[in-house]
Amino acid sequence: MNEVPAQSDRMRLAPFATSPLLDPRLGDMENDHSATKQRSLLAIAGSLLAEISLTKLAFAWFVSILLPAVLLGLAPLVLTAWIGEASGRLAEATGVGAAIVVLAVLAVGWIGWRPLFRVAETNFWSLNALAVQPGYAFWREALRHVTERSLNRKSGTELARIRSLSCAGAGILLLAVAGLVAFAVWPETRWIGSVTDLASPRLFIFPTIANTIVIMSAYLAVASLVWGFADAGADQPLDLEAFDAAPPGARNWRVAHLSDVHVVGERYGFRIESGRNGPRGNERLEQAFVRLAALHAEQPVDLVLISGDMTDAGTSAEWAEFLDIVRAHPELARRMLILPGNHDVNIVDRTNPARLDLPFSPIKALRKMRALSAIAAVQGERVLTASATEAPGPTLSDALESRRAAIEDLAGNGGFERASELAHLWHELFPLILPPDPEDGLGVAILNSNADTNFSFTNALGLLSVRQALQLTQAFDRFPRARWIVALHHHLIEYPMPVAAFSERVGTALINGSWFLRVLKPYASRIIVMHGHRHKDWIGACGGLKIVSAPSPVMAKNASPTHFYIHALAAGPGGSLRLLTPERVEVGAAVDARNALQSSGASALAPTLQ
């Protein structure tokens, strides 16, 4: 006979039929902690100041700024101290013993001047990347922003003229400010040292810093004037007036361009930027791929380009989700190229913008190795790595194979020495080149445009190395008949449209984008630049250089629909590349989970949660 359960047993065995007081699927305020679309930068900065590790901040500033400043300012003192010592020995030289001492001093100088020069040069360019170029870009954009707002936010050619004049004005302004700084600090400098001075660090620590301030201020004064007038005379971006017509019988290519898909590693995860005001999970990207696969079956695409930010924070779980979604569409995967975005390599902590990475952090190197591993999984057998010679380098897969053990050791055990070794590998591999086939076909150059930042709050800045630009032009020259897509994450220049928030145009900028435009100008007819980063749907041109900015097919407010484009390119006469009218692909809005769940009531939730 079955006994009737006691009241306590019935309570213990009761079905899970009510919704939780706080439905975890809807998120909460923690999901908005770092969301720039939900909170102002001022509010985020306030949280940052309350939570930041002052010890790590001081150490990072010492390693990144103070130490390079001391070493750069010390170089002239070391050089003059050696010259003084050598000349004194020469003047006192008598006999064989003295001659040996003189030769020893000269030998030390001959051997040591090269490392001394390399130290000074390295630290000069380090400070240039950390302070001088960002300083110029900041004040240039600040002057542009103030001018545009005061002149009622004009657009088109009027806006281009205002921006040109603002560049020249910024150059003149920085010349004056930097000159005044150098003049004020000059009395504290010291350019001639002695061996005695070098033996007493207290005597030269402040003069070395003053030396560096004068050197970098003088450089900023001259460089900003040159950059300002170069930017003023350069072509400003304008909306594309019309798409090209397809030449009869010309070869053409269909290129699906997606960007900033921000894959999360949790089923109910929200994005850093949008928080609860944006999409949840990865359903939107899955919809976009399903839609693209259907279009590919009807009319094949030649290339699927995702221009960065494949993940939201570069975690292993996010990369796993992204690769699983890609593997579900093998025909698209065979045609896919991806490149690193700031969210893939520079996000330190998705929930805490106050967290710092030290410059030599193993975790920082590991994020880059995760990105390289995923890039190699998608396209490693098809793209070639950068080469210091005119000959192309090995494939990405071959280049990484020789470092497989080191990469696996870093992922499994960490270690500062291994991180330092692999940090160099990251910078050596780019640009990645998909060669044109045939030689007058379409090639793709994949750049790493991410600045090497250590701070979540500054993760979005971009910087292109001179080395990448040089090797890019070598690739162009290696295939003189080819057409090219130049793919990178960051926008080269501010869009020709008013910007409401100053932080939007400064905090996400490619610091040396104007310079890179000048590098590309001689090849403008043969190339089209494709990028993402700002989630802006824009197609335009700087002079003869066409630029395509991709919207995000994922990042939309709540249940708003999204889209991406399949671009049509065609071979033009004289090796030119034509940009034809693109096909806009709509992606259906994911269900707004918050409204759907709240309106359906507790009874509808219960079956899902059981």
C-alpha positions in Angstrom: 0.0 0.0 0.0 1.3 3.5 -0.9 1.4 5.8 1.9 0.2 9.4 1.5 3.3 11.7 1.7 3.5 13.9 4.7 3.1 17.6 4.3 6.8 18.2 4.7 7.5 15.6 1.9 5.0 17.2 -0.4 6.8 20.6 0.1 10.2 19.0 -0.5 9.1 17.3 -3.7 7.0 20.2 -5.1 7.7 21.0 -8.8 9.7 24.2 -9.6 6.7 26.2 -10.8 7.5 29.8 -10.0 9.9 32.3 -11.4 12.8 33.5 -9.2 12.5 36.9 -7.6 15.4 38.1 -9.8 15.4 36.3 -13.1 19.1 35.8 -13.8 18.5 35.6 -17.6 17.6 39.3 -17.6 20.8 40.4 -16.0 21.2 43.2 -13.5 23.2 46.3 -12.8 26.5 44.4 -12.8 26.0 43.8 -16.6 26.0 47.6 -17.1 29.1 48.3 -15.0 31.3 48.9 -18.0 28.7 49.7 -20.6 29.5 52.9 -22.4 26.0 52.7 -24.0 24.4 52.7 -20.6 26.7 54.9 -18.4 28.6 58.0 -19.2 32.4 57.9 -19.4 32.4 60.2 -16.4 30.5 57.7 -14.3 32.7 54.8 -15.4 35.8 57.0 -14.6 34.4 57.5 -11.1 34.1 53.8 -10.6 37.6 53.3 -12.0 39.1 55.7 -9.5 37.4 54.0 -6.6 38.5 50.5 -7.7 41.9 50.9 -9.4 45.0 49.3 -7.9 47.3 52.3 -7.2 50.3 50.0 -6.7 49.9 48.5 -10.1 49.2 51.9 -11.7 52.4 53.3 -10.2 54.4 50.4 -11.4 52.9 50.5 -14.9 53.6 54.2 -15.2 57.2 53.6 -14.0 57.8 50.9 -16.5 56.0 52.5 -19.4 56.9 56.2 -19.0 59.3 57.1 -16.1 61.9 54.5 -16.9 62.0 55.3 -20.7 62.2 59.0 -19.8 65.2 58.4 -17.5 67.0 56.2 -20.0 66.5 58.7 -22.8 67.6 61.7 -20.8 70.6 59.7 -19.5 72.0 58.9 -22.9 73.7 62.3 -23.5 75.2 62.3 -20.0 76.7 58.8 -20.6 78.0 59.7 -24.0 79.6 62.9 -22.8 81.0 61.2 -19.8 82.7 58.6 -22.0 84.0 61.3 -24.3 85.4 63.2 -21.3 87.0 60.1 -19.9 88.5 59.1 -23.2 89.9 62.5 -24.0 91.4 62.7 -20.5 93.1 59.4 -20.8 94.5 60.4 -24.2 95.9 63.6 -22.7 97.6 61.7 -19.9 98.8 58.8 -22.0 102.5 58.0 -21.5 104.1 54.6 -21.8 102.8 51.2 -22.8 100.4 50.8 -19.8 98.7 54.1 -20.4 98.3 53.2 -24.1 96.6 50.0 -23.1 94.2 51.9 -20.8 93.4 54.3 -23.6 92.8 51.5 -26.1 90.5 49.8 -23.5 88.5 53.0 -23.1 88.1 53.4 -26.8 87.1 49.7 -27.2 84.4 50.1 -24.6 83.1 53.1 -26.4 83.2 51.4 -29.8 81.4 48.3 -28.4 79.0 50.3 -26.2 77.8 53.1 -28.4 75.5 50.8 -30.4 73.6 49.5 -27.4 73.5 53.0 -26.0 72.0 54.3 -29.3 69.5 51.4 -29.4 68.4 52.1 -25.8 68.0 55.8 -26.6 66.2 55.1 -29.9 63.9 52.5 -28.4 62.8 54.7 -25.5 62.4 57.7 -27.8 59.9 55.9 -30.0 58.3 54.4 -26.9 57.5 57.8 -25.6 56.5 58.9 -29.0 53.8 56.2 -29.1 52.7 56.8 -25.5 52.7 60.6 -25.4 53.6 62.5 -28.6 51.4 61.0 -31.2 48.4 60.5 -28.9 48.9 64.1 -27.7 48.8 65.5 -31.2 45.8 63.3 -32.1 43.9 64.4 -28.9 44.4 68.1 -29.4 43.7 67.9 -33.1 40.4 66.1 -32.5 39.6 68.4 -29.6 40.0 71.5 -31.7 37.9 69.9 -34.5 35.2 69.0 -32.0 35.0 72.4 -30.5 35.0 74.1 -34.0 32.3 71.8 -35.4 30.0 72.3 -32.5 30.4 76.0 -32.5 29.6 76.1 -36.2 26.4 74.2 -36.0 27.9 70.8 -37.0 28.1 71.3 -40.7 28.7 68.4 -43.0 30.0 67.5 -46.4 32.6 69.8 -48.1 32.0 72.5 -45.5 32.9 70.1 -42.7 36.0 68.9 -44.6 37.2 72.5 -45.0 36.7 73.1 -41.2 38.6 70.0 -40.3 41.5 70.9 -42.6 41.8 74.3 -41.0 41.5 72.7 -37.5 44.5 70.4 -38.3 46.7 73.4 -39.2 45.4 75.2 -36.1 46.2 72.2 -33.9 49.8 72.1 -35.3 50.4 75.8 -34.6 48.9 75.5 -31.1 51.0 72.5 -30.1 54.1 74.2 -31.5 53.5 77.1 -29.2 52.7 75.0 -26.1 55.5 72.5 -26.6 57.9 75.3 -27.2 56.9 77.0 -24.0 57.3 73.8 -22.0 60.8 73.2 -23.5 61.8 76.8 -22.7 60.5 76.6 -19.1 62.3 73.3 -18.4 65.6 74.1 -20.2 67.3 75.6 -17.1 67.0 72.3 -15.3 68.6 70.3 -18.0 72.2 69.0 -18.1 73.8 67.7 -21.2 77.4 67.1 -20.2 78.2 64.4 -17.6 81.2 62.8 -15.9 82.0 59.4 -14.5 81.7 60.9 -11.0 78.1 62.1 -11.8 77.2 58.6 -13.0 78.4 57.1 -9.8 75.9 59.3 -7.8 72.4 58.8 -9.2 70.9 61.5 -7.0 72.9 64.1 -9.0 71.5 63.3 -12.4 67.9 61.8 -11.9 66.2 65.2 -12.2 68.4 66.5 -15.0 67.8 63.3 -17.0 64.0 63.8 -16.8 64.4 67.4 -17.7 66.5 66.4 -20.7 63.7 64.0 -21.8 61.0 66.7 -21.4 63.0 69.1 -23.6 63.8 66.4 -26.2 60.2 65.2 -26.5 58.8 68.8 -26.3 61.1 69.9 -29.1 60.1 66.9 -31.1 56.4 67.5 -30.4 56.7 71.1 -31.5 58.3 70.3 -34.8 56.4 67.1 -35.5 52.9 68.6 -34.7 53.5 71.5 -37.0 54.5 69.1 -39.8 51.7 66.7 -39.1 49.2 69.5 -38.7 49.9 71.0 -42.1 50.2 67.6 -43.7 46.8 66.7 -42.4 45.4 70.1 -43.5 46.6 69.5 -47.0 45.4 65.9 -47.2 42.1 64.7 -48.7 39.3 64.8 -46.1 36.8 62.0 -46.0 33.5 62.5 -47.9 30.5 60.3 -48.4 30.8 58.2 -51.6 28.9 60.1 -54.3 28.1 57.1 -56.5 29.1 53.5 -56.9 31.2 52.4 -59.9 29.8 50.8 -62.9 30.9 47.3 -63.7 33.2 47.2 -66.8 31.9 44.8 -69.4 33.4 41.3 -69.1 35.5 42.2 -66.1 36.3 39.8 -63.3 34.3 40.5 -60.2 34.3 39.4 -56.5 31.5 39.1 -53.9 32.8 40.0 -50.4 30.6 39.6 -47.4 31.9 42.1 -44.8 30.9 41.6 -41.1 32.5 43.1 -38.1 32.2 43.5 -34.3 30.2 40.3 -33.7 31.2 40.3 -30.0 30.6 36.7 -29.2 30.0 36.0 -25.5 30.8 32.7 -23.7 27.6 32.5 -21.8 24.1 31.5 -23.0 22.6 34.5 -21.3 25.6 36.8 -21.5 25.4 40.5 -22.3 28.1 42.6 -24.0 30.5 45.0 -22.3 29.5 48.1 -24.3 25.8 47.7 -24.3 25.0 45.8 -21.1 21.3 45.0 -20.7 20.4 47.5 -23.5 21.9 45.2 -26.1 21.7 41.6 -27.4 22.0 38.6 -25.1 23.8 35.4 -26.1 24.9 34.7 -29.7 21.6 34.2 -31.5 22.0 37.2 -33.7 25.3 36.0 -35.1 23.9 32.6 -35.7 21.0 34.2 -37.7 23.5 36.3 -39.7 25.5 33.2 -40.7 22.3 31.2 -41.6 21.2 34.1 -43.8 24.6 34.4 -45.4 24.8 30.7 -46.0 21.5 30.7 -47.8 22.6 33.6 -50.0 25.9 31.9 -50.7 24.0 28.8 -51.9 22.0 31.0 -54.4 25.0 33.1 -55.5 28.4 32.2 -54.1 30.5 34.7 -52.3 34.3 34.7 -52.8 35.3 36.1 -49.4 33.8 36.4 -45.9 35.7 39.1 -44.0 35.2 39.7 -40.3 37.2 42.8 -39.4 37.8 42.3 -35.7 36.1 42.0 -32.4 35.0 38.4 -32.9 34.8 38.1 -29.2 33.6 40.4 -26.4 36.6 40.0 -24.1 39.0 37.5 -25.7 38.3 34.7 -23.3 38.7 31.0 -24.1 35.0 30.4 -23.8 34.2 33.2 -26.2 36.7 31.9 -28.8 35.2 28.4 -28.4 31.7 29.7 -29.1 32.9 31.7 -32.1 34.7 28.7 -33.7 31.7 26.5 -33.0 29.5 28.9 -34.9 32.0 29.1 -37.8 32.3 25.3 -38.0 28.6 24.9 -38.4 29.0 26.6 -41.9 32.0 24.9 -43.6 31.4 26.6 -47.0 31.6 30.0 -45.4 34.6 29.0 -43.2 36.6 28.0 -46.3 36.2 31.6 -47.5 36.6 33.4 -44.2 39.3 35.8 -43.0 39.3 37.3 -39.6 41.6 39.8 -37.9 42.2 41.0 -34.3 40.1 43.7 -32.7 40.6 45.5 -29.5 38.1 43.4 -27.7 40.0 40.3 -28.8 43.4 41.3 -27.3 43.1 44.4 -25.1 40.2 43.9 -22.8 41.7 43.2 -19.4 38.5 42.5 -17.4 35.0 42.8 -18.9 33.5 43.6 -15.5 36.2 45.9 -14.2 37.6 48.7 -16.4 39.8 49.7 -13.5 41.9 46.5 -13.8 45.4 46.9 -15.1 47.8 44.6 -17.0 51.5 45.1 -16.5 53.3 45.5 -19.8 54.9 42.1 -19.4 51.9 40.3 -18.0 51.6 36.6 -19.1 47.8 37.1 -19.4 48.2 39.9 -21.8 50.4 37.7 -24.0 48.0 34.8 -23.6 45.1 36.8 -25.0 47.2 37.5 -28.1 48.0 33.8 -28.5 44.4 32.9 -28.2 43.6 35.3 -31.0 46.5 33.9 -33.2 45.3 30.4 -32.5 41.8 31.2 -33.7 43.0 33.1 -36.7 45.2 30.2 -37.7 42.3 27.8 -37.2 40.2 29.8 -39.7 42.8 30.8 -42.3 46.3 29.6 -41.2 46.9 27.5 -44.4 45.9 30.3 -46.7 47.6 33.5 -45.5 51.3 34.3 -45.5 53.1 36.0 -42.7 55.2 39.2 -42.9 58.7 38.9 -44.2 61.7 41.1 -43.8 62.8 40.3 -47.3 61.1 40.8 -50.7 60.1 37.1 -50.7 56.8 36.2 -49.0 57.0 34.6 -45.5 55.7 31.2 -44.5 52.0 30.5 -43.9 50.7 31.4 -40.5 50.2 27.8 -39.6 53.9 27.0 -40.4 55.1 30.1 -38.5 53.2 29.0 -35.4 54.1 25.4 -35.6 57.7 26.1 -34.6 56.3 27.9 -31.5 53.7 25.4 -30.7 55.4 24.1 -27.6 56.1 27.7 -26.2 52.4 28.7 -26.8 51.1 25.6 -25.1 53.5 26.1 -22.2 52.3 29.7 -21.8 48.6 28.6 -21.9 49.3 25.9 -19.4 51.8 27.4 -17.0 52.2 31.2 -17.7 55.6 32.6 -17.1 57.1 36.1 -17.7 60.0 34.8 -19.8 57.7 32.9 -22.1 55.3 35.8 -22.3 58.1 38.2 -23.4 59.2 35.8 -26.1 55.7 35.4 -27.5 54.9 39.1 -27.4 57.6 39.5 -30.0 56.0 36.8 -32.1 52.7 38.7 -32.2 54.4 41.8 -33.6 56.5 39.9 -36.1 53.6 38.1 -37.9 51.6 41.0 -39.2 50.6 41.9 -41.8 49.1 38.7 -43.0 48.8 38.4 -46.7 46.3 36.4 -48.8 48.1 36.5 -52.1 46.2 37.4 -55.3 45.4 34.4 -57.6 46.2 35.0 -60.4 48.7 37.8 -60.0 46.3 40.3 -61.4 43.5 39.1 -59.1 42.4 40.2 -55.7 44.7 40.0 -52.7 43.9 40.8 -49.0 46.2 42.4 -46.5 45.3 41.8 -42.9 46.7 44.3 -40.4 46.9 44.5 -36.6 45.8 48.0 -35.8 45.5 47.6 -32.0 47.6 49.8 -29.7 49.5 48.0 -27.1 47.5 49.1 -24.0 47.5 47.8 -20.5 44.2 49.3 -19.2 40.6 48.3 -20.0 39.6 52.0 -20.0 42.0 52.7 -22.9 41.6 49.4 -24.8 40.0 50.9 -27.9 42.9 53.0 -29.1 44.6 52.0 -32.3 48.2 52.4 -33.7 49.8 51.0 -36.8 53.5 50.3 -36.7 55.9 51.6 -39.3 57.1 48.1 -39.9 53.6 46.9 -40.9 53.2 49.8 -43.3 56.5 49.1 -44.9 55.8 45.4 -45.4 52.4 46.2 -46.7 53.8 48.4 -49.5 56.3 45.7 -50.2 53.5 43.3 -50.8 51.8 45.8 -53.1 55.0 46.2 -55.0 55.6 42.4 -55.1 52.3 42.0 -57.1 52.2 45.2 -59.2 49.2 44.0 -61.2 47.0 42.9 -58.3 44.0 44.6 -56.6 43.8 44.7 -52.9 41.5 44.8 -49.9 43.3 46.4 -46.9 41.6 45.0 -43.9 42.0 46.4 -40.4 39.9 46.9 -37.3 40.2 50.7 -36.6 38.9 53.5 -38.8 41.6 55.5 -40.5 40.0 58.9 -40.0 36.9 60.4 -38.3 33.7 60.0 -40.3 32.4 63.1 -42.2 29.4 63.5 -39.9 28.8 65.3 -36.6 29.9 63.5 -33.4 27.9 64.1 -30.3 30.4 62.8 -27.8 34.1 63.9 -27.8 35.0 60.6 -26.2 33.7 58.7 -29.2 36.1 60.3 -31.6 39.2 60.3 -29.3 38.9 57.1 -27.2 38.5 54.9 -30.3 40.9 56.6 -32.7 43.7 55.1 -34.9 46.3 57.5 -33.5 48.4 57.7 -36.7 45.5 57.1 -39.2 46.3 60.3 -41.1 49.8 59.2 -41.7 48.7 55.8 -42.8 46.3 57.4 -45.3 49.4 59.1 -46.9 51.1 55.8 -47.1 48.2 54.3 -49.0 47.6 57.3 -51.3 50.0 56.2 -54.1 48.1 52.9 -54.3 44.6 54.3 -54.0 43.2 53.2 -57.3 44.2 49.6 -56.6 42.8 49.2 -53.1 39.7 49.4 -51.0 40.0 49.7 -47.2 37.6 47.7 -45.1 37.3 48.2 -41.3 34.9 48.0 -38.4 35.4 49.1 -34.7 32.8 51.9 -34.5 29.8 49.9 -35.7 29.1 52.6 -38.2 27.5 51.9 -41.6 29.4 54.2 -43.9 31.0 54.1 -47.3 33.1 57.0 -48.5 36.4 58.1 -49.9 39.5 60.2 -49.1 40.5 61.5 -52.5 40.8 58.4 -54.7 40.9 55.9 -51.8 37.6 54.2 -51.1 36.8 53.2 -47.5 34.1 50.8 -46.2 33.1 50.9 -42.6 31.0 47.8 -41.5 28.1 48.0 -39.1 27.8 45.3 -36.5 25.3 42.5 -37.4 24.9 41.9 -33.6 25.2 45.1 -31.6 21.8 46.7 -31.8 19.6 48.2 -29.1 17.3 45.5 -27.6 15.2 43.9 -30.3 16.2 46.3 -33.1 17.1 44.6 -36.4 20.6 44.6 -37.8 22.3 44.2 -41.1 25.5 43.7 -43.0 26.6 44.0 -46.7 27.8 41.8 -49.5 30.1 44.1 -51.5 30.6 43.7 -55.2 34.1 44.4 -56.5 35.3 44.4 -60.1 38.6 44.6 -61.9 38.9 48.0 -63.6 41.2 49.2 -66.4 44.9 49.8 -65.6 44.8 47.6 -62.5 42.1 49.6 -60.7 39.6 48.1 -58.4 35.9 49.1 -58.8 33.4 49.2 -55.9 29.9 48.4 -57.2 26.5 48.7 -55.5 26.4 46.4 -52.4 23.7 44.0 -51.4 22.2 44.8 -47.9 21.4 41.7 -45.9 18.9 42.1 -43.1 19.2 40.1 -39.9 16.0 39.5 -38.1 15.8 40.9 -34.6 16.3 38.4 -31.8 13.4 38.1 -29.4 13.6 40.9 -26.8 13.9 38.4 -23.9 13.2 41.0 -21.1 9.8 42.1 -22.6 8.8 38.6 -23.7 9.6 37.1 -20.3 8.0 39.9 -18.3 4.8 40.0 -20.3 4.3 36.2 -20.4 4.3 35.9 -16.6 5.6 33.4 -14.1 3.6 30.5 -15.5 5.4 30.7 -18.9 8.8 30.7 -17.2 8.2 27.7 -15.1 8.5 25.0 -17.9 11.7 26.6 -19.2 13.4 26.5 -15.8 12.3 23.0 -14.8 
